[in-house]
Amino acid sequence: MKNLKLTICFLFGLGLAFGALASEEKNGVSSQYPAASPNLLEVAFAADFEGATRIWVSSMDGSRLRRISSPAPSGSPTSDTQPTWSPDARKIAYASFNGSTSDIWVMESDGRYPVRLTFNGASNTEPAWSPDGRKIAFVSNKDGTKDIWLMNADGSQQVKLLASDSQENSPQFSPAGDQLVFSRSDGDSAALMIVGTTGAGLRTLTSSGFDDWEPHWSARGIVFSSNRGGSSRWKLWAVNPDGSNLRKLNDIPGHDPVWLTDEGILYTSESSASRALSAIAIVNPLNGVKQTVVDVQGYLTPIDVRPGKPANKINPRGQGKLQVSILSTRTFDATTSVVQRSITFGRTGSEASFASCTKQLKDVNGDGIPDVTCRFNLRYAGFQVGDTFAILRFNDAKGKTFEGRDAITTVFEDDPDDLKD
């Protein structure tokens, strides 16, 4: 598969939308640009789960998944991407692309009250909040090349930090807030640089001849993605702020790394095990053990576990057949679009637990549109004690993948309806 990150950067530079990217091996959606909340309990990221790329948030275990930026108007080329949390967790800054230019916006962390901060008619991207919450660094090509700029958190006093003929990307503040690390591209390579927030003290952190991208600076040092070592895939690397201890982190492929703890890095994963183009994951840099956070593998569509019942209780040891409805919407007819032989359902969404679908169509949620209700063998659904959501996937007649999720609780008691023929 062509490298996702390079394709994305290229598309954004040309002023094209961020929608789902084509691939020879995969089809489906992508999740990228993860940003950890200050308390490390939630992650904001960009994803095209509903077609247009928008800002989404979930808990670090993948639960409570929700879109927070507004849905795109029909036919609109807009994309919201590259989120970053304010240090007090009250706001999220992001880049919004309108089809020809992009600007930095800020909204409340629940998506309310979006406010535009840049108005220069250029490509303004990659916002990064200072540790004290007073400044936002960003990238703008207002003067012809991509340069690092600084502004107050309300958008005032926008000042170019550096001027050069090179292309500068991915600014991130030091933990003390007095310096920035960024990636500078010259010709066929990109090196990491460090500069003071006054523009003084510019120095090279990593050598040229490679592509070093997407640095993140924490008390543990600077983590970044790179093609060092001659790899065809970008891997996670780390270096100390003084340039010492440059090292590859356990041969982990990925992008957009964010150091959480000594044993955890949040990043964009292009796992071959997923049908999605990319997902959000956490990896232990010491042993390479990976924990998936968000891996939505199809365009989101509503489902209803145990339709008509107030609680979605599931017995992980159950031997019966659970009812799940695939809900139609004004733009999606589940009764004609769902290819039943493609349906999978369970803990991860890939479980072959499908039993049958009822021939009698019924409007289960009272919106006046008939829905499809199917039954699934619990013994094959793979649920475990403590699971909080269930996942259903299917294809339509054109081969497009859809995914539905619904909250559940696990109990050690069978529902009588599961045991009916």
TIGU-287341 format. One record per residue: residue number from 1; y negated, x negated, z of N, C-alpha, C in turn. Coordinates in steps of 0.1 Angstrom, whole numbers, plus 2048, in hexadecimal, padded with zeros to 3 digits. Layout:
BEGIN
 pos n.y n.x n.z ca.y ca.x ca.z c.y c.x c.z
 NUM   Y   X   Z    Y    X    Z   Y   X   Z
...
// end
This chain:
BEGIN
 pos n.y n.x n.z ca.y ca.x ca.z c.y c.x c.z
   1 80C 7F8 800  800  800  800 7F4 7F7 800
   2 7EA 7FB 7F8  7DD  7F4  7F8 7D7 7F4 806
   3 7D0 7E9 80A  7CB  7E8  817 7C0 7F3 819
   4 7C3 7FB 823  7BA  807  826 7AC 803 829
   5 7AA 7F9 832  79D  7F6  837 794 7F1 82B
   6 79A 7E8 823  792  7E3  818 78E 7EE 80F
   7 797 7F7 80C  794  803  803 789 80B 809
   8 789 80D 816  77F  815  81D 772 80F 81C
   9 771 802 820  764  7FA  81F 75F 7FB 811
  10 767 7F9 807  762  7F9  7F9 75D 807 7F6
  11 764 811 7F9  75F  81F  7F6 752 822 7FD
  12 750 81D 809  744  820  810 738 819 80A
  13 73B 80C 806  731  804  800 72C 80A 7F3
  14 735 811 7EC  731  817  7DF 72B 825 7E1
  15 72B 82A 7EE  725  837  7F0 72F 842 7ED
  16 73C 840 7EE  745  84A  7EC 74A 850 7F9
  17 750 85C 7F8  754  863  804 761 85C 80A
  18 763 85F 817  76E  859  81E 77B 861 81E
  19 77D 86B 816  788  874  817 796 86D 817
  20 7A1 874 817  7AE  86E  817 7B0 865 80B
  21 7B5 859 80E  7B6  850  803 7C4 850 7FD
  22 7C5 84E 7F0  7D1  84F  7E9 7D9 842 7EC
  23 7E6 843 7EB  7EF  838  7ED 7FC 83A 7E5
  24 802 82F 7E1  80E  830  7DA 81A 834 7E3
  25 819 830 7F0  824  833  7F9 822 83F 802
  26 815 843 804  812  84D  80E 809 858 808
  27 809 863 80E  7FF  86D  80C 7FB 873 819
  28 7EF 878 81A  7EC  87E  827 7DF 879 82C
  29 7DD 87B 839  7D0  878  83F 7CF 86B 846
  30 7C3 867 84A  7C1  85A  851 7B9 85C 85D
  31 7BC 854 867  7B4  853  874 7AF 844 874
  32 7A2 842 878  79D  834  878 791 834 881
  33 78C 827 883  780  824  88B 781 82A 899
  34 78C 826 8A1  78C  82B  8AE 782 825 8B7
  35 77D 82D 8C1  773  828  8CB 778 82E 8D8
  36 779 825 8E2  77E  82A  8EF 772 82F 8F7
  37 774 839 8FF  76A  83E  908 768 834 913
  38 75D 834 91A  75A  82A  924 765 82A 92F
  39 76B 835 932  775  836  93D 783 833 938
  40 784 831 92A  791  82E  924 79B 839 924
  41 796 845 926  79F  851  926 79F 858 919
  42 795 856 911  795  85D  904 792 854 8F8
  43 795 858 8EC  792  850  8E1 78B 859 8D6
  44 77F 855 8D1  779  85B  8C6 77D 853 8B9
  45 77E 85A 8AE  782  854  8A2 77E 85C 896
  46 77F 857 88A  77C  85E  87E 789 862 877
  47 78A 86E 872  796  873  86B 793 87E 862
  48 79C 880 858  79A  88A  84E 7A5 895 84F
  49 7A8 899 85B  7B2  8A3  85E 7B0 8B0 857
  50 7A3 8B3 855  7A0  8C0  84F 79A 8BF 840
  51 79C 8B3 83B  797  8B0  82D 78B 8A6 82E
  52 780 8AA 833  774  8A1  834 776 898 841
  53 771 88C 840  772  883  84C 768 888 856
  54 76D 889 863  765  88E  86E 769 886 87A
  55 760 887 885  763  880  891 76C 889 89A
  56 777 883 89F  781  88A  8A7 782 882 8B5
  57 787 889 8BF  789  883  8CC 796 888 8D1
  58 79D 87F 8D8  7AA  883  8DF 7AB 87B 8EC
  59 7B4 87F 8F4  7B7  877  900 7BF 86B 8FB
  60 7C0 861 903  7C7  855  8FF 7D6 857 8FD
  61 7DC 863 902  7EA  866  900 7EB 86F 8F3
  62 7E0 871 8EC  7E1  87A  8E0 7DF 888 8E3
  63 7DE 88D 8EF  7DC  89B  8F2 7CD 89E 8F1
  64 7CA 8AB 8F1  7BC  8B0  8F1 7B5 8AC 8E4
  65 7BC 8AB 8D9  7B6  8A7  8CC 7AD 8B2 8C7
  66 7A0 8AE 8C4  797  8B8  8BF 78C 8B1 8B7
  67 787 8B8 8AD  77C  8B4  8A5 76F 8B7 8AC
  68 766 8AD 8AC  759  8AF  8B3 74D 8B0 8AA
  69 74E 8A9 89E  743  8AB  895 745 8B7 88D
  70 73A 8BD 888  73B  8CA  881 743 8C9 874
  71 74A 8D4 871  752  8D4  864 749 8D3 858
  72 74E 8CD 84E  746  8CB  842 745 8D8 83A
  73 739 8DB 835  737  8E6  82C 740 8E6 820
  74 745 8F1 81B  74E  8F1  810 748 8E9 804
  75 750 8E0 7FE  74B  8D8  7F3 742 8CD 7F6
  76 73F 8CB 803  736  8C0  807 73D 8B2 807
  77 736 8A8 803  73C  89A  803 739 893 810
  78 734 89A 81A  730  893  826 73C 88E 82E
  79 73A 882 835  744  87C  83D 73E 877 84A
  80 744 87A 856  740  874  862 74A 86A 867
  81 745 85E 86A  74F  853  86D 749 849 877
  82 751 83F 87B  74D  833  883 746 837 890
  83 74D 83F 898  747  843  8A5 746 838 8AF
  84 73D 839 8B8  73C  830  8C4 736 837 8CF
  85 73B 836 8DB  737  83D  8E7 72B 836 8ED
  86 722 83E 8F3  718  838  8FC 71E 833 909
  87 718 829 910  71F  824  91C 720 82F 927
  88 718 839 927  71A  844  931 723 84F 92D
  89 729 84D 921  733  857  91B 72D 864 917
  90 71F 866 918  719  873  915 717 875 906
  91 716 86A 8FE  713  86C  8F0 71D 863 8E8
  92 71D 867 8DB  724  85F  8D1 71B 85D 8C5
  93 719 850 8C1  712  84D  8B5 71C 84C 8A9
  94 718 84F 89D  722  84E  892 71A 84D 885
  95 720 849 87A  71A  849  86D 71E 855 865
  96 715 85C 85F  717  868  857 713 865 849
  97 71C 867 83F  71B  864  831 718 871 82A
  98 70E 872 822  70B  87F  81B 70E 880 80C
  99 715 876 807  718  875  7F9 711 86A 7F1
 100 705 866 7F7  6FE  85B  7F0 6F9 851 7FA
 101 6F5 855 806  6F0  84C  810 6F7 850 81D
 102 6F5 847 827  6FB  84A  834 6F1 847 83F
 103 6F2 84E 84A  6E9  84C  855 6F0 84C 862
 104 6E9 846 86C  6EE  846  87A 6EA 853 881
 105 6F3 85A 887  6F0  866  88F 6F6 864 89D
 106 6F1 86C 8A6  6F6  86C  8B4 6F8 87B 8B8
 107 703 87E 8BF  706  88B  8C4 70B 88A 8D2
 108 70B 895 8D9  711  896  8E6 720 893 8E4
 109 727 88E 8EF  735  88B  8ED 73E 896 8EA
 110 739 8A3 8EC  741  8AE  8E8 73D 8B3 8DA
 111 734 8AC 8D3  730  8B0  8C6 724 8B8 8C4
 112 71E 8BC 8CF  711  8C4  8CF 705 8BB 8CC
 113 6FB 8C1 8C6  6EE  8BC  8C5 6EE 8AF 8BD
 114 6F3 8AF 8B0  6F2  8A2  8A8 6E3 8A0 8A4
 115 6E0 893 8A6  6D2  88F  8A3 6D3 883 899
 116 6CB 883 88E  6CB  878  884 6C1 86E 889
 117 6C5 861 888  6BD  856  88D 6B6 84E 882
 118 6BD 84D 876  6B7  845  86B 6B4 84E 85F
 119 6A9 84A 858  6A3  852  84D 69E 849 842
 120 6A5 83E 83F  69F  835  836 6A5 836 828
 121 6AE 83F 825  6B3  841  818 6BD 836 814
 122 6C3 82F 81D  6CC  824  81A 6DA 827 820
 123 6E3 81D 820  6F0  81E  827 6EE 819 834
 124 6EF 821 83F  6EE  81D  84D 6FB 821 853
 125 702 817 858  710  818  85D 712 810 869
 126 71E 812 86F  724  809  879 71B 808 886
 127 718 813 88C  710  812  898 718 80C 8A4
 128 711 805 8AD  717  800  8B9 70D 801 8C4
 129 711 806 8CF  708  809  8DB 708 7FC 8E3
 130 6FC 7F9 8E8  6FA  7EE  8F2 700 7F2 8FF
 131 704 7E8 908  70A  7EC  915 701 7F4 91E
 132 6F4 7F2 91D  6EB  7F9  925 6E7 807 91F
 133 6EC 80A 913  6E9  817  90D 6DB 818 907
 134 6D3 80D 907  6C5  80E  902 6C4 80C 8F3
 135 6CD 804 8ED  6CC  800  8DF 6D9 804 8D8
 136 6D7 805 8CA  6E2  807  8C1 6E0 7FD 8B6
 137 6EB 7F5 8B4  6EB  7EC  8A8 6F2 7F4 89D
 138 6EE 7F1 891  6F4  7F7  885 6F2 7EE 879
 139 6F9 7F2 86E  6F8  7EB  861 6F0 7F3 857
 140 6E7 7ED 850  6DF  7F4  846 6DD 7EB 83A
 141 6DD 7F1 82E  6DA  7EA  822 6CC 7EE 81D
 142 6C3 7F2 826  6B6  7F6  823 6AE 7EC 81A
 143 6B0 7DF 81D  6A9  7D5  816 6B2 7CE 80B
 144 6BD 7D4 807  6C5  7CF  7FC 6D2 7CA 800
 145 6D3 7C3 80B  6E0  7BE  810 6E3 7C5 81D
 146 6F0 7C4 821  6F4  7CA  82E 6F0 7C1 839
 147 6E7 7C5 842  6E1  7BD  84C 6E3 7C4 85A
 148 6E3 7BC 865  6E4  7C2  872 6D6 7C6 877
 149 6D5 7D3 87B  6C9  7D8  880 6CA 7DD 88F
 150 6BF 7DD 896  6BF  7E3  8A4 6B5 7EE 8A4
 151 6B8 7F8 8AD  6AE  803  8AF 6B1 808 8BD
 152 6A7 80F 8C3  6A8  815  8CF 6B2 821 8CE
 153 6B8 825 8D9  6C3  82F  8D8 6BD 83D 8D3
 154 6B0 83E 8D3  6AB  84B  8CD 6A6 849 8BE
 155 6A9 83D 8B8  6A6  83B  8AA 699 834 8A8
 156 691 832 8B2  684  82C  8B0 685 81C 8B0
 157 67B 816 8AB  679  807  8AA 685 801 8A3
 158 688 805 897  692  7FF  88F 68E 7F1 88A
 159 695 7E7 88D  692  7D9  88A 69E 7D2 884
 160 69C 7CB 879  6A6  7C3  873 6A8 7B6 87B
 161 6B5 7B4 880  6B7  7A8  888 6B9 79B 880
 162 6BF 79C 875  6C1  790  86D 6BE 793 85E
 163 6B9 789 857  6B7  78B  849 6BE 780 841
 164 6C7 783 838  6CF  779  831 6D3 780 824
 165 6D9 778 81B  6DE  77D  80E 6ED 781 810
 166 6F2 77F 81C  700  782  81E 701 791 822
 167 70E 796 823  710  7A3  827 715 7A3 836
 168 70E 7AA 83E  712  7AA  84D 718 7B8 851
 169 722 7B7 859  729  7C4  85C 72E 7C3 86B
 170 731 7CF 870  738  7D1  87D 732 7CA 889
 171 725 7CD 88C  71F  7C7  898 725 7CD 8A5
 172 727 7C4 8AF  72B  7C9  8BC 724 7C0 8C6
 173 71F 7C7 8D1  718  7C0  8DC 722 7B8 8E5
 174 71D 7AE 8EA  724  7A6  8F5 724 7AF 902
 175 72D 7AD 90B  72D  7B4  917 720 7B4 91F
 176 719 7A9 91E  70C  7A7  925 700 7AE 91D
 177 703 7B1 910  6F9  7B8  908 6EE 7AF 902
 178 6F0 7A1 904  6E5  798  8FF 6E9 792 8F1
 179 6F5 795 8EC  6F9  78F  8DF 701 799 8D7
 180 703 796 8CB  70A  79F  8C2 714 796 8BA
 181 720 79B 8B8  72A  795  8AF 72B 79E 8A3
 182 72C 798 897  72D  79F  88B 734 797 880
 183 738 79E 875  73F  797  86A 735 795 85F
 184 734 789 85A  72B  786  84F 734 782 843
 185 732 789 838  739  786  82B 731 77D 822
 186 737 773 81D  732  76A  813 73C 767 808
 187 73A 76D 7FC  744  76A  7F2 751 771 7F5
 188 75C 769 7F5  769  76F  7F7 76E 76E 805
 189 766 76B 80F  76A  76B  81D 760 771 826
 190 764 773 833  75C  779  83D 75F 772 84A
 191 755 76D 851  756  766  85D 74F 76E 868
 192 753 76C 875  74C  772  880 741 76A 884
 193 736 770 887  729  769  88C 725 76F 899
 194 71D 768 8A1  717  76D  8AD 708 76A 8AC
 195 700 773 8B1  6F1  771  8B1 6EC 779 8BD
 196 6E1 774 8C3  6DA  77A  8CE 6D3 787 8C9
 197 6D1 790 8D2  6CA  79D  8CF 6BC 79B 8CB
 198 6B6 78F 8CC  6A9  78C  8C7 6A9 787 8B9
 199 6B5 784 8B4  6B7  77E  8A7 6B8 76F 8A8
 200 6B7 769 8B4  6B8  75A  8B5 6C7 757 8B9
 201 6C9 74A 8B7  6D6  744  8BB 6E2 748 8B2
 202 6DF 749 8A5  6EA  74D  89C 6F4 741 89B
 203 701 745 89D  70B  73A  89C 718 740 896
 204 720 738 890  72D  73C  88A 738 73C 894
 205 740 746 895  74B  747  89E 758 743 898
 206 75B 748 88C  767  745  885 765 73F 878
 207 76E 737 873  76C  72F  867 76D 738 85B
 208 767 734 850  767  73C  843 775 739 83C
 209 777 740 831  783  73E  82A 78D 749 82C
 210 78A 752 836  792  75E  839 789 76A 839
 211 78F 776 83C  787  782  83E 789 786 84C
 212 77F 784 855  77F  788  863 776 794 864
 213 77C 79F 868  775  7AC  869 775 7B2 876
 214 76C 7BC 878  76D  7C6  883 76F 7C0 891
 215 766 7B7 895  767  7B1  8A3 764 7BB 8AE
 216 76A 7B9 8B9  767  7C1  8C5 766 7B7 8D1
 217 75B 7B7 8D8  758  7AE  8E2 75A 7B4 8F0
 218 763 7AF 8F8  764  7B4  906 765 7A8 90F
 219 767 7AA 91C  769  7A0  926 775 797 923
 220 77E 79C 91A  78A  795  917 789 78C 90B
 221 77D 78C 905  77A  784  8F9 777 78D 8ED
 222 779 788 8E1  776  790  8D5 783 792 8CD
 223 786 79E 8CB  792  7A1  8C3 78D 7A6 8B5
 224 794 7A3 8AA  790  7A6  89D 79C 7A7 894
 225 79A 7AC 887  7A5  7AC  87E 7A2 7A2 873
 226 7AD 79C 86E  7AB  791  864 7B7 78F 85B
 227 7B5 789 850  7C0  785  847 7C4 777 848
 228 7C0 771 854  7C4  763  856 7D3 761 856
 229 7D8 756 852  7E6  753  852 7EC 757 845
 230 7E4 75B 83B  7E9  75E  82E 7F0 76C 82D
 231 7EF 774 837  7F6  781  837 7EF 78B 82D
 232 7F7 793 827  7F2  79E  81E 7ED 7AA 826
 233 7F0 7AA 833  7EB  7B5  83C 7E2 7AF 846
 234 7D8 7B6 84A  7CE  7B2  854 7D6 7B2 861
 235 7D4 7A8 869  7DA  7A7  877 7CF 7A6 881
 236 7D3 7A9 88E  7CA  7A8  899 7C9 79A 89E
 237 7BD 794 8A0  7BB  787  8A5 7B1 788 8B0
 238 7B0 77D 8B8  7A6  77C  8C3 7A0 76E 8C4
 239 794 76D 8C9  78E  760  8CB 784 761 8D7
 240 782 756 8DE  778  756  8E8 76A 756 8E3
 241 760 75A 8EA  752  75B  8E5 74D 74D 8E1
 242 753 742 8E7  74E  735  8E3 756 72F 8D7
 243 75F 737 8D1  767  732  8C6 774 72C 8C9
 244 777 72B 8D6  784  725  8DA 78F 72F 8DA
 245 79B 72B 8DB  7A7  733  8DD 7A8 73E 8D2
 246 7A6 73A 8C5  7A8  743  8BA 7B7 745 8B8
 247 7BC 751 8B8  7CA  754  8B8 7CD 762 8B2
 248 7D9 762 8AC  7DE  76F  8A7 7E5 776 8B2
 249 7E4 783 8B3  7E9  78B  8BE 7F7 791 8BA
 250 801 789 8BC  80F  78E  8BB 812 794 8AD
 251 80B 790 8A3  80E  794  895 80D 7A3 893
 252 802 7A9 899  800  7B7  898 7F7 7BB 88C
 253 7FC 7C3 883  7F3  7C7  878 7EA 7D3 87C
 254 7DD 7D2 878  7D5  7DD  87B 7C6 7DA 879
 255 7BE 7E4 87C  7AF  7E4  87A 7A8 7EA 886
 256 79B 7E8 886  792  7EE  890 796 7EC 89E
 257 79A 7E0 8A3  79F  7DE  8B0 794 7E0 8BB
 258 798 7E6 8C6  790  7E7  8D2 798 7E3 8DE
 259 793 7D9 8E5  79A  7D4  8F0 798 7DE 8FC
 260 7A3 7E3 901  7A3  7EC  90D 7A5 7E5 91A
 261 7B1 7DE 91A  7B5  7D7  926 7BC 7CA 921
 262 7C0 7C2 92A  7C8  7B6  926 7D4 7B9 91F
 263 7DA 7C5 921  7E6  7C9  91B 7E5 7D5 912
 264 7D8 7D7 90D  7D6  7E3  904 7CB 7E1 8FA
 265 7CE 7E2 8ED  7C3  7E2  8E3 7C5 7EF 8DB
 266 7BA 7F7 8DA  7B9  803  8D2 7B6 7FE 8C4
 267 7BD 804 8BA  7BA  800  8AC 7BF 80A 8A2
 268 7BC 807 895  7C0  810  88A 7CD 809 885
 269 7D8 811 885  7E5  80D  881 7E9 813 873
 270 7EF 80B 86B  7F4  80F  85E 803 80E 85E
 271 809 815 868  818  814  86A 81F 81A 85E
 272 82A 813 85A  832  818  84F 83B 824 854
 273 83B 826 861  843  831  866 83C 83F 865
 274 82F 83E 861  827  84A  860 824 84E 852
 275 824 85B 84F  820  85F  842 811 85F 840
 276 809 85E 84B  7FB  85D  84B 7F7 84F 846
 277 7EB 84E 840  7E6  841  83B 7E3 838 847
 278 7DF 83E 852  7DC  836  85E 7DC 83F 86A
 279 7DE 839 875  7DE  840  882 7D7 838 88D
 280 7D5 83E 898  7CF  837  8A4 7DA 833 8AE
 281 7DA 827 8B2  7E5  822  8BB 7DF 818 8C5
 282 7E7 816 8CF  7E4  80B  8D9 7F0 801 8D9
 283 7ED 7F4 8D9  7F7  7EA  8D8 7F5 7E0 8E4
 284 800 7DC 8E9  800  7D1  8F3 7FF 7C4 8EC
 285 7F4 7BC 8ED  7F4  7B0  8E5 7FD 7A5 8EA
 286 803 7A7 8F5  80C  79D  8FB 81A 79E 8F5
 287 81F 7AA 8F3  82C  7AC  8EE 82D 7B5 8E1
 288 822 7BA 8DD  822  7C2  8D0 827 7D0 8D2
 289 82A 7D4 8DE  82E  7E2  8E0 823 7EC 8DD
 290 826 7F6 8D5  81C  7FF  8CF 81E 80D 8D5
 291 812 813 8D8  812  821  8DD 809 829 8D4
 292 80F 833 8CD  807  83C  8C4 7FE 845 8CC
 293 7F1 845 8C8  7E7  84F  8CE 7E6 85B 8C6
 294 7E2 859 8B9  7E0  865  8B0 7E6 861 8A3
 295 7F0 869 89F  7F6  866  891 7F8 874 88B
 296 7EE 87A 886  7EE  886  87F 7F2 883 871
 297 7FD 889 86C  803  885  85F 801 890 854
 298 7F9 899 856  7F6  8A3  84C 7E9 8AA 850
 299 7E4 8B2 846  7D8  8BA  849 7DA 8C4 853
 300 7D1 8C5 85D  7D4  8CE  868 7D3 8DD 864
 301 7DD 8E4 869  7DD  8F2  867 7E2 8F9 874
 302 7DD 905 877  7E1  90B  884 7EF 910 885
 303 7F5 90E 891  803  913  894 802 91A 8A1
 304 80C 922 8A4  80D  929  8B1 81B 928 8B6
 305 81D 920 8C1  82A  91F  8C7 82C 92B 8D0
 306 837 931 8CF  83A  93E  8D6 82F 948 8D4
 307 82E 94D 8C8  823  957  8C5 824 963 8CD
 308 819 967 8D2  818  973  8DB 81B 971 8E9
 309 81D 964 8ED  820  961  8FB 814 959 901
 310 811 95B 90D  805  954  913 808 945 916
 311 814 941 918  817  933  91B 822 92E 912
 312 820 922 90D  82A  91C  904 833 912 90C
 313 83C 919 913  846  911  91B 852 90D 913
 314 856 901 914  861  8FC  90D 86B 8F4 916
 315 877 8F8 915  882  8F0  91D 887 8E5 914
 316 884 8D8 918  889  8CD  90F 898 8CD 90D
 317 89F 8D3 916  8AE  8D3  916 8B3 8E1 910
 318 8AA 8E9 90B  8AE  8F6  906 8B7 8F5 8FA
 319 8BF 8FF 8F9  8C9  900  8EE 8C6 90B 8E4
 320 8BB 912 8E7  8B8  91E  8DF 8AF 91A 8D3
 321 8A8 925 8CD  8A0  923  8C1 892 928 8C4
 322 888 91F 8C3  87A  922  8C7 873 928 8BB
 323 86B 932 8BD  862  938  8B3 855 931 8B2
 324 851 92D 8A6  844  928  8A3 83E 92E 897
 325 831 932 897  82B  938  88C 821 92E 885
 326 822 92E 878  818  927  870 80E 931 86B
 327 801 92F 870  7F7  939  86E 7F0 937 861
 328 7EE 943 85A  7E5  943  84E 7D7 943 852
 329 7CE 93E 849  7C0  93F  84B 7B9 945 83F
 330 7AC 946 83F  7A5  94B  833 7A7 942 827
 331 7AA 935 829  7AB  92C  81E 7BA 927 81C
 332 7C3 92B 825  7D1  926  824 7DA 932 826
 333 7E3 935 81D  7ED  940  81E 7FA 93A 821
 334 7FE 93A 82E  80B  935  832 817 93C 82C
 335 815 948 828  820  950  823 825 94B 815
 336 81C 945 80E  81F  940  800 81F 931 7FF
 337 818 92A 808  816  91C  807 820 913 80D
 338 827 918 818  830  90F  81F 83D 90E 818
 339 841 901 816  84F  8FF  810 858 8FD 81C
 340 861 907 81E  868  908  82B 872 8FC 82D
 341 878 8F7 822  881  8EC  824 87A 8DF 828
 342 86D 8DF 828  866  8D3  82C 862 8D4 83B
 343 864 8DF 842  85F  8E1  84F 866 8D8 859
 344 85F 8D1 861  865  8CA  86D 85C 8CD 879
 345 863 8CC 885  85C  8D1  891 862 8CA 89D
 346 859 8C6 8A7  85E  8C1  8B3 854 8B8 8BA
 347 859 8AE 8C2  850  8A6  8CA 847 89D 8C1
 348 84C 898 8B6  844  88F  8AE 840 896 8A0
 349 846 8A1 89D  844  8A8  891 84D 8A4 886
 350 856 89A 888  85F  896  87D 86D 89B 880
 351 86F 8A3 88B  87D  8A7  88E 882 8B2 885
 352 88E 8B0 880  895  8BA  877 89B 8C5 880
 353 893 8CD 885  897  8D8  88E 896 8E6 888
 354 892 8E7 87B  890  8F3  875 89C 8FC 874
 355 89C 908 877  8A7  911  876 8A5 91C 86B
 356 89A 923 86C  897  92E  862 889 933 864
 357 885 93B 85A  878  942  85B 87B 951 859
 358 874 959 860  876  968  85E 871 96C 851
 359 878 976 84B  874  97B  83E 869 985 83F
 360 868 98B 84B  85E  995  84E 851 98E 852
 361 847 990 84A  83A  989  84D 832 992 857
 362 82B 98B 860  824  992  86B 817 98A 86E
 363 80D 992 871  800  98C  875 801 98A 884
 364 804 97D 889  807  97B  897 7FA 978 89F
 365 7EF 975 899  7E3  972  8A1 7D8 97C 89F
 366 7DB 987 898  7D1  992  897 7C5 98F 88E
 367 7C6 986 885  7BA  984  87C 7BB 98B 86F
 368 7C6 994 86D  7C7  99C  861 7CE 995 856
 369 7D3 989 858  7DA  981  84E 7E8 97F 852
 370 7F2 982 84A  800  97F  84E 803 970 84F
 371 80C 96D 859  810  960  85C 81F 95E 85A
 372 824 952 85B  832  94F  85A 837 94A 868
 373 842 950 86C  848  94D  879 856 947 876
 374 859 93B 87C  866  935  87A 86C 932 888
 375 879 92E 888  880  92B  894 885 91C 892
 376 886 915 89E  88A  907  89E 894 905 8A9
 377 89E 8FD 8A6  8A8  8F9  8B0 8A2 8EF 8BA
 378 8A1 8F4 8C7  89C  8EB  8D1 8A4 8DF 8D3
 379 8B1 8DF 8D1  8B9  8D3  8D4 8B5 8C8 8CA
 380 8AF 8CB 8BF  8AC  8C1  8B5 89D 8BD 8B5
 381 895 8C4 8BE  887  8C3  8BE 882 8B6 8C5
 382 88A 8B1 8CE  887  8A4  8D4 87D 8A5 8DF
 383 87A 8B0 8E5  870  8B1  8EF 875 8AA 8FC
 384 86B 8A4 903  86E  89D  910 865 8A3 91B
 385 86A 8A1 927  862  8A6  933 854 8A0 933
 386 84A 8A9 935  83D  8A4  935 835 8A5 928
 387 83C 8A8 91D  835  8AA  910 82A 8B5 911
 388 81F 8B3 90A  814  8BC  90B 811 8C3 8FE
 389 817 8BF 8F3  814  8C6  8E7 820 8C4 8DD
 390 821 8CE 8D4  82C  8CE  8CA 825 8CC 8BC
 391 82D 8C7 8B3  828  8C4  8A6 831 8CA 89B
 392 82B 8D0 891  833  8D6  886 82C 8D0 879
 393 835 8CD 870  830  8C8  863 837 8CF 857
 394 831 8D0 84C  837  8D6  840 82F 8D1 834
 395 835 8D3 828  82E  8D0  81C 82B 8DE 814
 396 821 8DE 80C  81F  8E9  803 825 8E6 7F6
 397 824 8EF 7EC  82B  8EE  7E0 826 8E2 7D8
 398 81A 8DD 7DB  814  8D1  7D4 818 8C4 7DB
 399 820 8C5 7E6  824  8B9  7ED 819 8B4 7F7
 400 80F 8BC 7FA  805  8B9  804 80B 8BB 812
 401 809 8B2 81B  80E  8B3  828 804 8BA 832
 402 809 8C3 83A  801  8CA  844 808 8C7 852
 403 7FF 8C8 85C  804  8C6  869 7FD 8D0 873
 404 805 8D6 87C  800  8DF  886 804 8DA 894
 405 7FB 8DC 89D  7FE  8D8  8AB 7FA 8E4 8B5
 406 802 8E5 8BF  7FF  8EF  8C9 803 8E9 8D7
 407 7FC 8ED 8E1  7FE  8E8  8EF 80B 8EF 8F4
 408 813 8E7 8FC  81F  8EC  903 820 8E7 911
 409 828 8ED 919  82C  8E7  926 83C 8E7 926
 410 841 8DD 92D  850  8DC  92E 855 8E2 93B
 411 860 8EA 93A  866  8F0  946 875 8EF 945
 412 87C 8F1 94F  88B  8F0  94F 891 8FE 950
 413 88C 907 947  890  915  947 88F 91A 938
 414 89A 920 933  89A  925  926 892 932 925
 415 88B 934 91A  884  941  917 88F 94A 911
 416 891 956 916  89B  95F  911 89A 961 902
 417 88E 961 8FC  88D  963  8EE 893 958 8E6
 418 894 94C 8EC  89A  941  8E4 8A9 942 8E2
 419 8AF 94B 8EA  8BE  94C  8EA 8C2 958 8E1
 420 8B8 95F 8DC  8BB  96B  8D3 8BF 966 8C5
 421 8C8 96D 8BF  8CC  96A  8B1 8C1 96D 8A8
// end
